Amino acid sequence: GSEMCIRDSPYKILMAEGLVFEAKNNQETKEFLEFCEKPISGSWLNYLEQKKSVIFIGIMVLAALLITVPRYVLPWAGDRVANWIPHSWLMMAGYETLAILDESFFSPSELALQDQDKYTNEFDRMASLVLKGHTAKLVFRQSKEIGPNAFALPGGVVVLTDKLVEIAEDQAGVIGVLAHELGHVHLKHPARRLVRSLMALALVSLIFDDAATFAEELVAVSGSLISLAYTREFEEEADRAGKEILIRAGLSPIPLANLLQKLSDGCQENCSQLPEWLTTHPSVPSRIEFLLSD
């Protein structure tokens, strides 16, 4: 009898703010509550709740993509595109970037014209040994912001700052630096870096569906070249190519090794950080060891 009384008692549902809802039809109320407790069949939420392994696998796949796409896929695809781009287009990009640098960071070189001619003649001679059908151009600039530096832009434009020449004192050491930069040009490192950056930017913009941000960054992308930073892989490749260029030109890589040691030693004594030309490169001792090896 007591069981029947409990079963037949009306449902009382406590609502928010202390309100009580009393249901007269027990059977219908019971069926409604049982329905509410059941997850909606076929829903993605229900499926994922029941298949936690699916979520785990999805996270692992996403993590793998985040690692492999920037590290392997984009560099590979970027290099294919960079090799396809006509040299004339790369030269336009290089000179456009130089114009931006001239407006922002550079002033005309004060290096003596006869010294500029010496470096230009050696640069052109080395370039003729490795650049098949392509041209390279050496330009001289000075800049307080960039300091002692030499770097290559797309299309074969190589910039040499007065400060690097001043610190080097030895002409042969500067020519060694130019051989290293010609190694970058020969291996199309500036173009490959630029295309990789553009593709990475496009991918991020595609993921976040932000065309406006992409347009803004695209305008400023040439400014990213001001960082002058290559990957460690590129720098090691340019060291090998530069050493080969010097040897083919009948020059010794020893003055370059001496210049690297001088820059490193001078900075340890009198500055808080290495000159910009050394900061993104492999360690100085390992580079010197490579240059002096047979």
N, C-alpha and C positions, 0 to 999 in steps of 0.2 A: 504494500500500500504506500509506504514511504517512497519507494522508487518511482511509482506512478506520479506521486505528487511533485517530486523534483522534476521529472521529465515534462510534466504538464505546466510547470511554472513558467510564466512569461519571461522572455529574454529582456534583460535590462542592460543597455549599452551606455557606458559612461562617456560623455562627449567632453570637448574642451570647455574650460571655464566652469566645470562642475555640473554641466547640464546632463540630464539622464534621459535616454530614449528608451521607451518601453514598447516592445513589439508584441502584438496580440497573437499573430499567427506564427506559432513556434516552428512549424515544419518549413514554411517558406523562408523564415529568417535563418534557420539552420542551414538550408541549402545555399542561401546567399553568402553566408559566412564561409562555408566550405569552398564555394566558388572563388571567393576573394583570396583564400589561402593558396590556391593553385596558380602557378606561374602561367603566363600566356604561352600556349604551345606554339612552337615555330618561331618565336621571337629570337633575335640575335642575342639579346641580353640573357635569356634563358639558356641558349645554346652555349654561350661563353661561360656562364656560371657552371654549367655541367661539364664543360670541356676546358678546365684550367690549363691543361697541357697545350691547348691551341694558343692560349695567350702567351705562355712561356716560349713556345716555338716562334710565335710572331715577334716577340721582343728580341729573340736571338737573331732572327733573320734581319730585323731592322738594324740591330747593332752591327751585324756583319756588313750590311750595305753602307752604314755610316763610316766604317773603317776602310772597306775596300774601294768604294767609289772615289773618294778624294785621293787615296794613296796610290791606286793602280789604274782604275778605269779612266778618270779624268786626265792624268798625265799621258796615258797611252793615246787616248782620243785627241788630246790637245796637240801632241807631237805629230800625229797624222795630218791634222788641219794645218799646222804651222809649216810643214813641208810642202803642202799644196799651195800656200799663198804665194803669188808672184813676188819676185824680189823688188819690183818697182813699188808695190804696195807697202812692203816692209820699209823701204827707204822713206816713203812719205810719212809713215808712222814715226820713224826715227827722227826725222827733221821736225815734225810737229812737236814731238816730245822735247827736243832740244830748244825749240822756240818757247815752250812753256817754262823750261828751266831758265832760259835767258831772262824771262820776265820776272821770275821769282827768286832765283838764287845766284845766278852768274853775273859776272861783269867781264869786260874784255881782258884778255891775257896781257900781262906786262912782260912776258918772257921775250928776250931778245930775238929778233927776226932770224938771225943766223942760227940760233939754237933751235927755233921752231923748224927751220929748213932741214937741219940735221936729223931731228926726230922724224919729220915727215918722210924724208928720203929712206930712212931705215924701215919705217913702218910700211911704206909702199913696196919696198923690196921684199919684206917678209910676207906681205899680203899676196904678192904675185906668186909666191911659192905654194900657197894652199887654197886660195879662192879661185875656183874655176869659173870664169865667165861672170863673176860677181865683183863688185867694187866695194872698197872700204875707205872711209875718210877719217882722218885724225883731226880733231879740233882742240884748241887750247882755250881754257877758261880759268878764271880765279873765283873763289867763293869762300867766304868766312864760314858759312854754314856747313858746307860739305868738306872743307879742309883738304888734307892730302889724299888725293883720290884719283882713280882711273876706272872707267866703266864703259861698257858697250851698250848701245841702244839698238833697237830693231833696224835691219837694213845695213848694218856695218858701220854706223857712226860710233867712233870711239872718242871719249872725252878724257883729256889729261889736264889736271889742275896744276897751276904754278907751284902750289905748296908742296906737292909731291916731288916735283923737280928740285925745288929748293932743299928739301930734306935729304933727298937722295945724294946730291952733289956729284955722284958718279953717273955719267951718261949711259954707260953699259947697263947699270942697274935699272934705269928707267926704260931702256929698250927691252929688257927682260919683262918688265911689267906690261909693256905694249904687246909683247909676244903672247903673254897670258890672255890679254883681252882679245887678241886675234883668235886665240883658241875658242873663246866664247862665240865670236862671230862665225868661225868656221863650222862650229857645231850647232849654230842657230839657237843658242841659249836665250838671247833676248826675245826672239819671236816666240819660242816655245813657252817661256815664262808668261808673256803677255797673253797668249791664247789660253793657257791653263787658267789664268786669273779670270779672264772673261767667261770661260765655260763654267767655272765654279760660281761666279756671280750670277750667271743665268740660271743655273740649277737651283741656287738658293731662292732667287726671285720666283722661279716656277713653283717651288714647294710652298712658298708663302703667298703666292698669287699677288705679288706686289710689283706691278709694272712701273709704277711711279718711282719706287726706290731703285729699280734696275736702271731707269733712265738717268736718275741723278748720279748713281755710281758709275754708269757708263761714261758720263761726261768727265768724271774725275779719275777714271781708270789710268789715264796716262800719267797722272800724278803719282800713282803707285810705283812707277818705275824709279821715282826719286829715292825710294828705300834702298835701291841698289843691291838688294839681297837675293842671291841665288840659293838654290838648294846645295847642300854639302856635296851631293852627287855631281852637280854641274861644276862646282869649283874643282873637285878632284879631276874631272875630265879636262877642264881648261888647263890645269897644271900639266897634265900629261901632254896635251896638244901643244901648249906653249913651249915646253922643253923640246919637243920634236921640231917645232918651228925654228927655235934658236939653233939647234944642231944643223938643220938643213940649210940655214942661212950662214953657216960657218962661224957661229957665235957660241960663247960659253954660257951655260946657265949659272955659273958660280957668282957673277955679279948680282944676279937677282937674289940668290940665297943670302949674299952679304947684305943686300938692302933690306930683306925681310928681317934679318937679325938686328940690323941697326934700328929699324923702326920699332921692333919689339923691345930692345934694350932701352932705347931712349924713352919709350913710353912708361916703362917700369920705373924709371927714375924721376920723370917729370910730368906725368899726367895721370888722370884717374881712369882713363880707358884707352884702348888701342885705337890707332887711326882708323877711320871708317873703312879704308880699303882692306883692313885685316879682320874686321869684326865678324864678317859673315863667311870667312874662309876656314878651311881645316886648320888645326893647330900649327903654329909657326914651326916648332921642332920637327913635326912630321913632314911638313912641306920642304924644309931645308934638307932633311935627310933624303927625300925623293930627288931633289934637284942635284944633289951631290953624288947620288948613286950612279953606277955605270949602266 
